[in-house]
Amino acid sequence: MSDVFKALAHPVRRDVLRVLRDGPQSAGDLAARFPVSKPTMSGHFTILKEAGLVTAERHGTTIVYRLNVTVADEALGWLLELVGSGQRADEED
Protein backbone atom coordinates (compact mmCIF):
# COMPACT_ATOMS: atom_id res chain seq x y z
CA MET A 1 0.00 0.00 0.00
CA SER A 2 2.93 2.35 0.58
CA ASP A 3 3.72 2.27 -3.17
CA VAL A 4 0.17 3.38 -3.86
CA PHE A 5 0.44 6.36 -1.54
CA LYS A 6 3.84 7.27 -2.93
CA ALA A 7 2.29 7.25 -6.40
CA LEU A 8 -0.65 9.36 -5.25
CA ALA A 9 1.63 11.90 -3.58
CA HIS A 10 2.46 13.73 -6.83
CA PRO A 11 -0.19 15.94 -8.49
CA VAL A 12 0.79 14.93 -12.04
CA ARG A 13 0.27 11.26 -11.21
CA ARG A 14 -3.10 12.00 -9.62
CA ASP A 15 -4.07 13.92 -12.77
CA VAL A 16 -2.98 11.00 -14.95
CA LEU A 17 -5.31 8.75 -12.96
CA ARG A 18 -8.17 11.24 -13.41
CA VAL A 19 -7.62 11.22 -17.17
CA LEU A 20 -7.52 7.42 -17.25
CA ARG A 21 -10.89 7.24 -15.46
CA ASP A 22 -12.39 8.19 -18.83
CA GLY A 23 -10.64 5.33 -20.62
CA PRO A 24 -7.28 4.09 -21.87
CA GLN A 25 -4.79 6.58 -23.32
CA SER A 26 -1.51 6.22 -25.16
CA ALA A 27 1.65 7.42 -23.45
CA GLY A 28 2.03 10.13 -26.08
CA ASP A 29 -1.51 11.42 -25.64
CA LEU A 30 -1.08 11.50 -21.86
CA ALA A 31 2.30 13.21 -22.08
CA ALA A 32 0.87 15.90 -24.38
CA ARG A 33 -1.56 16.94 -21.62
CA PHE A 34 1.17 17.87 -19.14
CA PRO A 35 3.83 20.61 -19.21
CA VAL A 36 6.69 18.22 -18.38
CA SER A 37 9.22 16.38 -20.51
CA LYS A 38 8.55 12.92 -21.92
CA PRO A 39 11.29 11.37 -19.76
CA THR A 40 9.66 12.90 -16.67
CA MET A 41 6.28 11.49 -17.72
CA SER A 42 7.91 8.12 -18.28
CA GLY A 43 9.10 8.20 -14.68
CA HIS A 44 5.58 9.01 -13.50
CA PHE A 45 4.20 6.10 -15.57
CA THR A 46 6.78 3.76 -14.01
CA ILE A 47 5.78 4.76 -10.48
CA LEU A 48 2.08 4.31 -11.31
CA LYS A 49 2.78 0.87 -12.81
CA GLU A 50 4.92 -0.22 -9.84
CA ALA A 51 2.08 0.77 -7.51
CA GLY A 52 -0.33 -1.28 -9.60
CA LEU A 53 -2.55 1.74 -10.26
CA VAL A 54 -2.17 1.45 -14.03
CA THR A 55 -1.46 -1.29 -16.51
CA ALA A 56 0.48 -0.84 -19.72
CA GLU A 57 -0.06 -2.66 -22.98
CA ARG A 58 2.23 -2.32 -25.98
CA HIS A 59 0.70 -1.98 -29.43
CA GLY A 60 3.64 -1.84 -31.83
CA THR A 61 5.55 1.28 -30.83
CA THR A 62 2.68 2.69 -28.76
CA ILE A 63 2.12 2.02 -25.07
CA VAL A 64 -1.47 2.28 -23.89
CA TYR A 65 -2.18 2.87 -20.20
CA ARG A 66 -5.33 1.83 -18.35
CA LEU A 67 -6.49 2.57 -14.84
CA ASN A 68 -6.35 -0.54 -12.65
CA VAL A 69 -9.65 -0.06 -10.88
CA THR A 70 -9.08 -2.95 -8.48
CA VAL A 71 -6.02 -1.37 -6.86
CA ALA A 72 -7.60 2.09 -6.88
CA ASP A 73 -10.67 0.66 -5.14
CA GLU A 74 -8.47 -1.07 -2.55
CA ALA A 75 -6.67 2.18 -1.77
CA LEU A 76 -9.93 4.06 -1.49
CA GLY A 77 -11.36 1.37 0.78
CA TRP A 78 -8.30 1.52 3.00
CA LEU A 79 -8.57 5.32 3.24
CA LEU A 80 -12.26 5.18 4.05
CA GLU A 81 -11.58 2.56 6.70
CA LEU A 82 -8.86 4.75 8.20
CA VAL A 83 -11.09 7.83 8.25
CA GLY A 84 -14.02 5.82 9.55
CA SER A 85 -11.88 4.35 12.34
CA GLY A 86 -10.67 7.82 13.29
CA GLN A 87 -14.20 9.15 13.46
CA ARG A 88 -15.34 6.33 15.69
CA ALA A 89 -12.46 6.97 18.07
CA ASP A 90 -13.43 10.66 18.27
CA GLU A 91 -17.03 9.79 18.97
CA GLU A 92 -16.03 7.57 21.90
CA ASP A 93 -14.24 10.45 23.70
N, CA, C and O atoms as a GROMACS GRO file, in nm:
protein
  372
    1MET      N    1   0.082  -0.120   0.000
    1MET     CA    2   0.000   0.000   0.000
    1MET      C    3   0.087   0.126   0.000
    1MET      O    4   0.044   0.231  -0.048
    2SER      N    5   0.208   0.116   0.054
    2SER     CA    6   0.294   0.235   0.057
    2SER      C    7   0.330   0.282  -0.083
    2SER      O    8   0.344   0.402  -0.107
    3ASP      N    9   0.346   0.187  -0.178
    3ASP     CA   10   0.372   0.227  -0.318
    3ASP      C   11   0.256   0.306  -0.375
    3ASP      O   12   0.275   0.399  -0.453
    4VAL      N   13   0.136   0.268  -0.338
    4VAL     CA   14   0.017   0.338  -0.386
    4VAL      C   15   0.017   0.482  -0.336
    4VAL      O   16  -0.009   0.575  -0.412
    5PHE      N   17   0.046   0.500  -0.209
    5PHE     CA   18   0.044   0.636  -0.154
    5PHE      C   19   0.159   0.719  -0.206
    5PHE      O   20   0.146   0.840  -0.223
    6LYS      N   21   0.273   0.656  -0.230
    6LYS     CA   22   0.384   0.727  -0.293
    6LYS      C   23   0.342   0.775  -0.431
    6LYS      O   24   0.369   0.889  -0.470
    7ALA      N   25   0.275   0.688  -0.505
    7ALA     CA   26   0.229   0.725  -0.640
    7ALA      C   27   0.127   0.838  -0.635
    7ALA      O   28   0.128   0.927  -0.720
    8LEU      N   29   0.040   0.834  -0.536
    8LEU     CA   30  -0.065   0.936  -0.525
    8LEU      C   31  -0.013   1.069  -0.470
    8LEU      O   32  -0.085   1.169  -0.472
    9ALA      N   33   0.110   1.070  -0.420
    9ALA     CA   34   0.164   1.190  -0.358
    9ALA      C   35   0.192   1.302  -0.458
    9ALA      O   36   0.199   1.419  -0.419
   10HIS      N   37   0.209   1.270  -0.585
   10HIS     CA   38   0.246   1.373  -0.683
   10HIS      C   39   0.123   1.416  -0.763
   10HIS      O   40   0.048   1.330  -0.810
   11PRO      N   41   0.101   1.546  -0.779
   11PRO     CA   42  -0.019   1.594  -0.849
   11PRO      C   43  -0.028   1.550  -0.995
   11PRO      O   44  -0.138   1.528  -1.045
   12VAL      N   45   0.084   1.537  -1.064
   12VAL     CA   46   0.079   1.493  -1.204
   12VAL      C   47   0.027   1.349  -1.210
   12VAL      O   48  -0.054   1.316  -1.296
   13ARG      N   49   0.074   1.265  -1.120
   13ARG     CA   50   0.027   1.126  -1.121
   13ARG      C   51  -0.121   1.117  -1.086
   13ARG      O   52  -0.193   1.035  -1.143
   14ARG      N   53  -0.165   1.200  -0.993
   14ARG     CA   54  -0.310   1.201  -0.962
   14ARG      C   55  -0.390   1.246  -1.084
   14ARG      O   56  -0.496   1.191  -1.113
   15ASP      N   57  -0.338   1.345  -1.156
   15ASP     CA   58  -0.408   1.392  -1.277
   15ASP      C   59  -0.408   1.286  -1.386
   15ASP      O   60  -0.507   1.273  -1.458
   16VAL      N   61  -0.301   1.211  -1.399
   16VAL     CA   62  -0.298   1.100  -1.496
   16VAL      C   63  -0.409   1.002  -1.463
   16VAL      O   64  -0.480   0.956  -1.553
   17LEU      N   65  -0.425   0.969  -1.336
   17LEU     CA   66  -0.531   0.875  -1.296
   17LEU      C   67  -0.669   0.932  -1.327
   17LEU      O   68  -0.759   0.858  -1.369
   18ARG      N   69  -0.688   1.062  -1.307
   18ARG     CA   70  -0.817   1.124  -1.341
   18ARG      C   71  -0.846   1.112  -1.490
   18ARG      O   72  -0.958   1.082  -1.529
   19VAL      N   73  -0.744   1.134  -1.572
   19VAL     CA   74  -0.762   1.122  -1.717
   19VAL      C   75  -0.797   0.978  -1.754
   19VAL      O   76  -0.885   0.955  -1.837
   20LEU      N   77  -0.729   0.883  -1.692
   20LEU     CA   78  -0.752   0.742  -1.725
   20LEU      C   79  -0.887   0.690  -1.676
   20LEU      O   80  -0.932   0.584  -1.720
   21ARG      N   81  -0.953   0.763  -1.586
   21ARG     CA   82  -1.089   0.724  -1.546
   21ARG      C   83  -1.182   0.722  -1.666
   21ARG      O   84  -1.277   0.645  -1.671
   22ASP      N   85  -1.153   0.810  -1.764
   22ASP     CA   86  -1.239   0.819  -1.883
   22ASP      C   87  -1.205   0.715  -1.989
   22ASP      O   88  -1.275   0.704  -2.089
   23GLY      N   89  -1.099   0.638  -1.968
   23GLY     CA   90  -1.064   0.533  -2.062
   23GLY      C   91  -0.916   0.531  -2.091
   23GLY      O   92  -0.843   0.624  -2.055
   24PRO      N   93  -0.870   0.425  -2.157
   24PRO     CA   94  -0.728   0.409  -2.187
   24PRO      C   95  -0.675   0.524  -2.273
   24PRO      O   96  -0.748   0.583  -2.352
   25GLN      N   97  -0.547   0.552  -2.255
   25GLN     CA   98  -0.479   0.658  -2.332
   25GLN      C   99  -0.339   0.610  -2.367
   25GLN      O  100  -0.277   0.534  -2.291
   26SER      N  101  -0.290   0.654  -2.480
   26SER     CA  102  -0.151   0.622  -2.516
   26SER      C  103  -0.058   0.711  -2.433
   26SER      O  104  -0.098   0.816  -2.383
   27ALA      N  105   0.065   0.665  -2.419
   27ALA     CA  106   0.165   0.742  -2.345
   27ALA      C  107   0.183   0.879  -2.408
   27ALA      O  108   0.195   0.979  -2.336
   28GLY      N  109   0.186   0.885  -2.539
   28GLY     CA  110   0.204   1.012  -2.609
   28GLY      C  111   0.088   1.108  -2.584
   28GLY      O  112   0.110   1.227  -2.561
   29ASP      N  113  -0.034   1.057  -2.589
   29ASP     CA  114  -0.151   1.142  -2.564
   29ASP      C  115  -0.151   1.194  -2.420
   29ASP      O  116  -0.183   1.310  -2.395
   30LEU      N  117  -0.115   1.107  -2.327
   30LEU     CA  118  -0.108   1.150  -2.186
   30LEU      C  119   0.002   1.254  -2.167
   30LEU      O  120  -0.020   1.356  -2.102
   31ALA      N  121   0.118   1.229  -2.224
   31ALA     CA  122   0.230   1.321  -2.208
   31ALA      C  123   0.198   1.459  -2.266
   31ALA      O  124   0.244   1.560  -2.213
   32ALA      N  125   0.121   1.463  -2.374
   32ALA     CA  126   0.087   1.590  -2.438
   32ALA      C  127  -0.001   1.678  -2.349
   32ALA      O  128  -0.008   1.799  -2.371
   33ARG      N  129  -0.067   1.619  -2.250
   33ARG     CA  130  -0.156   1.694  -2.162
   33ARG      C  131  -0.083   1.768  -2.050
   33ARG      O  132  -0.141   1.854  -1.983
   34PHE      N  133   0.045   1.735  -2.029
   34PHE     CA  134   0.117   1.787  -1.914
   34PHE      C  135   0.240   1.866  -1.957
   34PHE      O  136   0.307   1.829  -2.054
   35PRO      N  137   0.270   1.975  -1.885
   35PRO     CA  138   0.383   2.061  -1.921
   35PRO      C  139   0.516   2.010  -1.866
   35PRO      O  140   0.594   2.087  -1.810
   36VAL      N  141   0.542   1.881  -1.882
   36VAL     CA  142   0.669   1.822  -1.838
   36VAL      C  143   0.728   1.743  -1.953
   36VAL      O  144   0.659   1.712  -2.050
   37SER      N  145   0.855   1.711  -1.943
   37SER     CA  146   0.922   1.638  -2.051
   37SER      C  147   0.874   1.494  -2.060
   37SER      O  148   0.819   1.440  -1.963
   38LYS      N  149   0.894   1.433  -2.175
   38LYS     CA  150   0.855   1.292  -2.192
   38LYS      C  151   0.931   1.200  -2.096
   38LYS      O  152   0.871   1.107  -2.042
   39PRO      N  153   1.063   1.222  -2.074
   39PRO     CA  154   1.129   1.137  -1.976
   39PRO      C  155   1.070   1.150  -1.835
   39PRO      O  156   1.063   1.052  -1.761
   40THR      N  157   1.029   1.270  -1.798
   40THR     CA  158   0.966   1.290  -1.667
   40THR      C  159   0.834   1.215  -1.661
   40THR      O  160   0.803   1.151  -1.561
   41MET      N  161   0.755   1.223  -1.768
   41MET     CA  162   0.628   1.149  -1.772
   41MET      C  163   0.653   1.000  -1.765
   41MET      O  164   0.579   0.927  -1.700
   42SER      N  165   0.758   0.954  -1.833
   42SER     CA  166   0.791   0.812  -1.828
   42SER      C  167   0.818   0.768  -1.686
   42SER      O  168   0.777   0.659  -1.645
   43GLY      N  169   0.887   0.851  -1.608
   43GLY     CA  170   0.910   0.820  -1.468
   43GLY      C  171   0.781   0.813  -1.389
   43GLY      O  172   0.764   0.725  -1.304
   44HIS      N  173   0.689   0.905  -1.417
   44HIS     CA  174   0.558   0.901  -1.350
   44HIS      C  175   0.484   0.772  -1.386
   44HIS      O  176   0.424   0.708  -1.299
   45PHE      N  177   0.487   0.734  -1.514
   45PHE     CA  178   0.420   0.610  -1.557
   45PHE      C  179   0.479   0.489  -1.484
   45PHE      O  180   0.406   0.399  -1.443
   46THR      N  181   0.612   0.488  -1.469
   46THR     CA  182   0.678   0.376  -1.401
   46THR      C  183   0.631   0.365  -1.256
   46THR      O  184   0.602   0.255  -1.209
   47ILE      N  185   0.622   0.476  -1.188
   47ILE     CA  186   0.578   0.476  -1.048
   47ILE      C  187   0.433   0.428  -1.038
   47ILE      O  188   0.398   0.351  -0.949
   48LEU      N  189   0.348   0.474  -1.129
   48LEU     CA  190   0.208   0.431  -1.130
   48LEU      C  191   0.197   0.281  -1.158
   48LEU      O  192   0.115   0.212  -1.098
   49LYS      N  193   0.279   0.231  -1.250
   49LYS     CA  194   0.278   0.087  -1.281
   49LYS      C  195   0.327   0.006  -1.162
   49LYS      O  196   0.266  -0.095  -1.127
   50GLU      N  197   0.437   0.051  -1.099
   50GLU     CA  198   0.492  -0.022  -0.984
   50GLU      C  199   0.392  -0.028  -0.869
   50GLU      O  200   0.390  -0.125  -0.793
   51ALA      N  201   0.310   0.074  -0.855
   51ALA     CA  202   0.208   0.077  -0.751
   51ALA      C  203   0.087  -0.006  -0.788
   51ALA      O  204   0.000  -0.032  -0.705
   52GLY      N  205   0.081  -0.049  -0.914
   52GLY     CA  206  -0.033  -0.128  -0.960
   52GLY      C  207  -0.155  -0.045  -0.995
   52GLY      O  208  -0.262  -0.100  -1.021
   53LEU      N  209  -0.140   0.088  -0.997
   53LEU     CA  210  -0.255   0.174  -1.026
   53LEU      C  211  -0.289   0.180  -1.174
   53LEU      O  212  -0.402   0.213  -1.210
   54VAL      N  213  -0.192   0.150  -1.260
   54VAL     CA  214  -0.217   0.145  -1.403
   54VAL      C  215  -0.154   0.019  -1.461
   54VAL      O  216  -0.061  -0.038  -1.404
   55THR      N  217  -0.207  -0.022  -1.573
   55THR     CA  218  -0.146  -0.129  -1.651
   55THR      C  219  -0.104  -0.070  -1.784
   55THR      O  220  -0.160   0.028  -1.830
   56ALA      N  221  -0.004  -0.131  -1.844
   56ALA     CA  222   0.048  -0.083  -1.972
   56ALA      C  223   0.045  -0.198  -2.072
   56ALA      O  224   0.080  -0.311  -2.040
   57GLU      N  225   0.002  -0.167  -2.191
   57GLU     CA  226  -0.006  -0.265  -2.298
   57GLU      C  227   0.059  -0.206  -2.422
   57GLU      O  228   0.024  -0.096  -2.465
   58ARG      N  229   0.153  -0.280  -2.479
   58ARG     CA  230   0.223  -0.232  -2.598
   58ARG      C  231   0.149  -0.273  -2.724
   58ARG      O  232   0.110  -0.389  -2.740
   59HIS      N  233   0.129  -0.176  -2.812
   59HIS     CA  234   0.070  -0.198  -2.943
   59HIS      C  235   0.169  -0.145  -3.045
   59HIS      O  236   0.165  -0.027  -3.079
   60GLY      N  237   0.258  -0.230  -3.094
   60GLY     CA  238   0.364  -0.184  -3.183
   60GLY      C  239   0.458  -0.092  -3.107
   60GLY      O  240   0.521  -0.134  -3.010
   61THR      N  241   0.467   0.031  -3.151
   61THR     CA  242   0.555   0.128  -3.083
   61THR      C  243   0.480   0.213  -2.981
   61THR      O  244   0.539   0.300  -2.917
   62THR      N  245   0.352   0.189  -2.966
   62THR     CA  246   0.268   0.268  -2.876
   62THR      C  247   0.240   0.191  -2.748
   62THR      O  248   0.211   0.072  -2.752
   63ILE      N  249   0.249   0.261  -2.636
   63ILE     CA  250   0.212   0.202  -2.507
   63ILE      C  251   0.081   0.266  -2.463
   63ILE      O  252   0.068   0.388  -2.458
   64VAL      N  253  -0.016   0.181  -2.432
   64VAL     CA  254  -0.148   0.228  -2.389
   64VAL      C  255  -0.162   0.197  -2.240
   64VAL      O  256  -0.141   0.084  -2.195
   65TYR      N  257  -0.200   0.300  -2.164
   65TYR     CA  258  -0.218   0.287  -2.020
   65TYR      C  259  -0.366   0.281  -1.986
   65TYR      O  260  -0.449   0.348  -2.047
   66ARG      N  261  -0.396   0.197  -1.885
   66ARG     CA  262  -0.533   0.183  -1.835
   66ARG      C  263  -0.530   0.193  -1.683
   66ARG      O  264  -0.434   0.150  -1.618
   67LEU      N  265  -0.634   0.251  -1.629
   67LEU     CA  266  -0.649   0.256  -1.484
   67LEU      C  267  -0.679   0.116  -1.433
   67LEU      O  268  -0.765   0.047  -1.487
   68ASN      N  269  -0.608   0.074  -1.329
   68ASN     CA  270  -0.635  -0.054  -1.265
   68ASN      C  271  -0.733  -0.027  -1.152
   68ASN      O  272  -0.694   0.008  -1.041
   69VAL      N  273  -0.858  -0.043  -1.181
   69VAL     CA  274  -0.965  -0.006  -1.088
   69VAL      C  275  -0.957  -0.087  -0.960
   69VAL      O  276  -0.990  -0.036  -0.853
   70THR      N  277  -0.915  -0.211  -0.967
   70THR     CA  278  -0.909  -0.295  -0.848
   70THR      C  279  -0.817  -0.235  -0.742
   70THR      O  280  -0.854  -0.226  -0.625
   71VAL      N  281  -0.697  -0.194  -0.782
   71VAL     CA  282  -0.602  -0.137  -0.686
   71VAL      C  283  -0.651  -0.001  -0.638
   71VAL      O  284  -0.639   0.030  -0.520
   72ALA      N  285  -0.707   0.079  -0.728
   72ALA     CA  286  -0.760   0.210  -0.688
   72ALA      C  287  -0.873   0.191  -0.586
   72ALA      O  288  -0.881   0.265  -0.489
   73ASP      N  289  -0.958   0.094  -0.609
   73ASP     CA  290  -1.067   0.066  -0.514
   73ASP      C  291  -1.014   0.021  -0.378
   73ASP      O  292  -1.066   0.059  -0.274
   74GLU      N  293  -0.909  -0.062  -0.380
   74GLU     CA  294  -0.847  -0.107  -0.255
   74GLU      C  295  -0.794   0.011  -0.175
   74GLU      O  296  -0.815   0.020  -0.054
   75ALA      N  297  -0.723   0.101  -0.244
   75ALA     CA  298  -0.666   0.217  -0.177
   75ALA      C  299  -0.777   0.305  -0.119
   75ALA      O  300  -0.766   0.353  -0.006
   76LEU      N  301  -0.881   0.326  -0.196
   76LEU     CA  302  -0.994   0.406  -0.149
   76LEU      C  303  -1.059   0.340  -0.028
   76LEU      O  304  -1.093   0.408   0.069
   77GLY      N  305  -1.077   0.210  -0.034
   77GLY     CA  306  -1.136   0.136   0.078
   77GLY      C  307  -1.052   0.148   0.204
   77GLY      O  308  -1.105   0.165   0.314
   78TRP      N  309  -0.920   0.139   0.187
   78TRP     CA  310  -0.830   0.152   0.300
   78TRP      C  311  -0.841   0.292   0.361
   78TRP      O  312  -0.846   0.307   0.483
   79LEU      N  313  -0.844   0.394   0.274
   79LEU     CA  314  -0.857   0.532   0.324
   79LEU      C  315  -0.988   0.552   0.398
   79LEU      O  316  -0.992   0.613   0.505
   80LEU      N  317  -1.096   0.502   0.340
   80LEU     CA  318  -1.226   0.518   0.405
   80LEU      C  319  -1.229   0.446   0.539
   80LEU      O  320  -1.288   0.495   0.636
   81GLU      N  321  -1.165   0.330   0.545
   81GLU     CA  322  -1.158   0.256   0.670
   81GLU      C  323  -1.078   0.335   0.774
   81GLU      O  324  -1.116   0.342   0.891
   82LEU      N  325  -0.969   0.395   0.730
   82LEU     CA  326  -0.886   0.475   0.820
   82LEU      C  327  -0.964   0.595   0.872
   82LEU      O  328  -0.963   0.622   0.992
   83VAL      N  329  -1.031   0.665   0.784
   83VAL     CA  330  -1.109   0.782   0.825
   83VAL      C  331  -1.225   0.740   0.913
   83VAL      O  332  -1.254   0.804   1.014
   84GLY      N  333  -1.290   0.632   0.876
   84GLY     CA  334  -1.402   0.582   0.955
   84GLY      C  335  -1.357   0.541   1.094
   84GLY      O  336  -1.427   0.567   1.192
   85SER      N  337  -1.241   0.477   1.103
   85SER     CA  338  -1.188   0.435   1.234
   85SER      C  339  -1.157   0.558   1.319
   85SER      O  340  -1.185   0.560   1.438
   86GLY      N  341  -1.099   0.659   1.256
   86GLY     CA  342  -1.067   0.782   1.329
   86GLY      C  343  -1.191   0.850   1.382
   86GLY      O  344  -1.191   0.903   1.493
   87GLN      N  345  -1.296   0.850   1.304
   87GLN     CA  346  -1.420   0.915   1.346
   87GLN      C  347  -1.482   0.841   1.464
   87GLN      O  348  -1.533   0.903   1.557
   88ARG      N  349  -1.477   0.710   1.460
   88ARG     CA  350  -1.534   0.633   1.569
   88ARG      C  351  -1.457   0.659   1.699
   88ARG      O  352  -1.517   0.669   1.806
   89ALA      N  353  -1.325   0.671   1.689
   89ALA     CA  354  -1.246   0.697   1.807
   89ALA      C  355  -1.281   0.834   1.867
   89ALA      O  356  -1.288   0.849   1.989
   90ASP      N  357  -1.305   0.933   1.780
   90ASP     CA  358  -1.343   1.066   1.827
   90ASP      C  359  -1.479   1.063   1.895
   90ASP      O  360  -1.501   1.132   1.994
   91GLU      N  361  -1.569   0.984   1.843
   91GLU     CA  362  -1.703   0.979   1.897
   91GLU      C  363  -1.705   0.915   2.036
   91GLU      O  364  -1.791   0.946   2.119
   92GLU      N  365  -1.606   0.825   2.063
   92GLU     CA  366  -1.603   0.757   2.190
   92GLU      C  367  -1.552   0.847   2.301
   92GLU      O  368  -1.577   0.819   2.418
   93ASP      N  369  -1.481   0.954   2.268
   93ASP     CA  370  -1.424   1.045   2.370
   93ASP      C  371  -1.530   1.125   2.441
   93ASP      O  372  -1.499   1.205   2.529
   0.00000   0.00000   0.00000
